[in-house]
Amino acid sequence: MPEISDSERKARRRAALLSGLVMPGAGQWSLGRRKAGAAIAAAALLLLALMSVRVFLVVYHGLVPDGELINLRITPAAISAIHRRAYVENWPFLVAIIALWAGSVWDALKR
């Protein structure tokens, strides 16, 4: 394995921090790997958007079961059921986002 210079090591650390703290793909972008950074960021945003829509639908159908906004059912039991359903139905999206985020940090640090 070739020796890495201090400036390259610092750039990789900064890139890993950007990917970990700002947004997946930001580190790749800062290292000049624009296509990889854009692809990772787009994938993360798509997963986040899909999960957000699914959570909205769970909340909407939990609070408005008959489709009429006049009959909102905001009770502690309803909120608890919605909260539980949102986690149960969306855990694959959450796992995918976390894996993408961790992979982005790892990629920024090691490439």
TAZIJO-V399993 format. One record per residue. N is the residue number from 1. RES is the residue in one letter. D_LAST is the distance of its C-alpha to the last C-alpha in whole Angstrom. Layout:
n/res/d_last
N/RES/D_LAST
N/RES/D_LAST
//
This chain:
n/res/d_last
1/M/12
2/P/12
3/E/13
4/I/11
5/S/13
6/D/15
7/S/14
8/E/10
9/R/10
10/K/13
11/A/11
12/R/8
13/R/11
14/R/13
15/A/10
16/A/10
17/L/14
18/L/14
19/S/13
20/G/15
21/L/18
22/V/19
23/M/18
24/P/15
25/G/13
26/A/14
27/G/11
28/Q/9
29/W/12
30/S/12
31/L/9
32/G/11
33/R/10
34/R/14
35/K/14
36/A/12
37/G/13
38/A/16
39/A/16
40/I/15
41/A/17
42/A/20
43/A/20
44/A/20
45/L/23
46/L/24
47/L/24
48/L/26
49/A/28
50/L/29
51/M/30
52/S/32
53/V/34
54/R/35
55/V/35
56/F/38
57/L/40
58/V/40
59/V/41
60/Y/44
61/H/45
62/G/45
63/L/47
64/V/49
65/P/50
66/D/53
67/G/51
68/E/53
69/L/52
70/I/55
71/N/55
72/L/52
73/R/52
74/I/50
75/T/51
76/P/49
77/A/49
78/A/48
79/I/45
80/S/44
81/A/44
82/I/42
83/H/39
84/R/39
85/R/39
86/A/36
87/Y/34
88/V/35
89/E/35
90/N/32
91/W/30
92/P/28
93/F/26
94/L/25
95/V/24
96/A/22
97/I/21
98/I/20
99/A/18
100/L/16
101/W/16
102/A/14
103/G/12
104/S/11
105/V/10
106/W/8
107/D/6
108/A/6
109/L/6
110/K/4
111/R/0
//
